[in-house]
């Protein structure tokens, strides 16, 4: 990619002031989260913010998300809850990101009342999410964060044959239970040792990428040759996000995935252009086929062994030059990709022929 240049002309963001506040850890974590968010919108990525302030990317994400949760509490939660979370405990609010606004207020109030740690906050967030979505509230429990957590503990305790683990879950449920009826349901398990078996959740289909070629590179498509200079210049510079090469772009643009071959990975600013193979090499045998031309806009130095993208007669064209040309070069062709070959498309449409 091309080198990053920090923005300096946005009148709404005082970049230097935000960076200084983060470096000195002035104000509260809520302000830090807002500052990180503003810096990212101004063009800084998390790694650059880390290098300038010491806030690691994972910490930036936590305080930005937790700050959004805190914002949901401002008009709904009691002042005591806002005060409890105002100076610290962003890790607690971060766990409530999976909840809607009303559920966040309930969860934060409970977390403040019971002074929960991050593990308990994660557990009660999951309990609320699952319990509040039930069509029918289970007998003996009420639609409150405490009873949601009590029901979660009751549910899992009934599946345990190990008495120590069973007792631990019952005790945890009693700690959170908000109603007497929920406590009764849990206390009944102290004398009823019936094991209720449930279906085990299936294993998630995890798969790890083992090579760079398995992770395609996403690049913008400029259009089809012949191409105007305006269309070519309108193609955005792409900045991928690790580890999966995610691309964010709000404008209107076509995109194409290309295998992660080394020649593609080495390209700094690749752009894809559609063309007919015979337009590039007229001596190719017919019938012609459509190909994808990958041009690296970062490589503009002439070399006798390379093809380049140039402007000629008002349109963009691919040319080879025996000697260094006087005209401006707009990028080097690094790859021309043909589509996957199908020997006989009509033949493969008949299943009985494939079987034979």
Secondary structure as UniProt FT lines:
FT   TURN            11..12
FT   HELIX           15..24
FT   HELIX           29..41
FT   TURN            42..43
FT   HELIX           46..53
FT   HELIX           57..73
FT   TURN            74..76
FT   HELIX           79..86
FT   HELIX           90..94
FT   HELIX           95..98
FT   HELIX           101..114
FT   HELIX           118..132
FT   TURN            139..140
FT   HELIX           145..157
FT   TURN            158..159
FT   HELIX           163..176
FT   HELIX           180..188
FT   TURN            189..191
FT   HELIX           212..214
FT   STRAND          217..224
FT   STRAND          227..228
FT   HELIX           229..233
FT   TURN            242..245
FT   STRAND          254..258
FT   HELIX           262..266
FT   STRAND          270..276
FT   HELIX           277..280
FT   TURN            282..283
FT   STRAND          290..296
FT   TURN            297..298
FT   TURN            304..305
FT   STRAND          307..312
FT   TURN            313..314
FT   STRAND          315..320
FT   STRAND          329..338
FT   HELIX           345..348
FT   HELIX           351..355
//
